[in-house]
Amino acid sequence: MTCTSACKRLLILAAAAVFSFASALPMSAQTAAVGNISGTVTDTSGAAISGATVVVINNDTGATRTATTDSKGDFTSPFLQPGHYELIFSGTGFGKVD
């Protein structure tokens, strides 16, 4: 099966339209040089601790962030700059752990 010149022009036009549409789409922002710290807070028996406070401290800059664990004991502190971090965990009925 051969393609006539009209068919070839149509294919070229379709390819150009796809390229034009794809290049017009907005580019998503790059978030280079950032990271996340996430984890699960549990007691000594392995049970999840919900509502615990997690303080994330950048030891290089002194910047702090606070997160609270969800019902499964999970927490996330997103978009952190590179550095050395310290985590402090505390919760009702528990002592502070550095």
N, C-alpha and C positions, 0 to 999 in steps of 0.2 A: 504494500500500500504506500503510495507516494503522496506527499503533501504539495499542493499547488502553491504558487507564490502568494495567493490570498490567504491560504491557511498558514503559511510561514509568517506573514505580516501579523496575522491575528495572534499567533503564539508569541511573537516579539512584543506586541502591544500588551498582551496579558502579563508577560513577565515584567515589563516596565511598570505596569499598574501595581503589581504585587510589590515590587521593589520600592516604588514611591510610597505606597501605603505603609510598608514596614519601616521605612526611614522616617516617616512622620510621627510614629508613635513616641510618646515621651519616654525618656530613659529613666530608669529607677535610680535613686541616689545610691552612691557607693558609701559603705560604712567601713572603710578600711581602718585598720589600726584600732579597733575596739573589740571587746570581748564580753562574755557573760560569765557570771559565777552563779551556779545553781546547785541545789542539793536537797536532801531530805533530812529533817531533824527528827531523831528518835531518842527514846530513853534507853536505859541499859538493857531492858528486856526486848528492845527492837520495835516497840510500839511507836507509831507516829505521834508527834506532838503538834497539834494544831494551835494556831494563835501565838506561836513563839516569835519573839522578836530577833531578827538577825541584823546586826549592824556591820556594814562592810566599810572598812577604813583603808584608804589609799595611803600607805606609810610614806610615800614619796612626796605627796602634795598635802596630806591632811584632810582631803575631801572625804566626806562620809555619805553613805546612803543607808536607808533603813528599809528592810523588807519584813513582811509577816508571813508565816507559813500558812498554807491552806489546810483544808480538812485532812489531807493525806500527809501533812508535814513537809510539803514541798515549798521551795522558795526560789526566786530568780532575781538577780540584780543585773539588768542588761546595760549595754552600751558603756562599758567601763574602759577607761584609757589604760594603756599598758602601764604596769607598775607592780609594786610589791604590796600585797593586800593582807589585812588582818581581819578575821571574822570574830564577832562576839555574839554568842547565842545566849538568850535568856527567856525564861517563861515563868508563868505563875506556878509557884510551888517548887521551882528548880533554882539552883544557884546559877551564877554567871559562869560560862565556860569561854575562855579565850583560845 
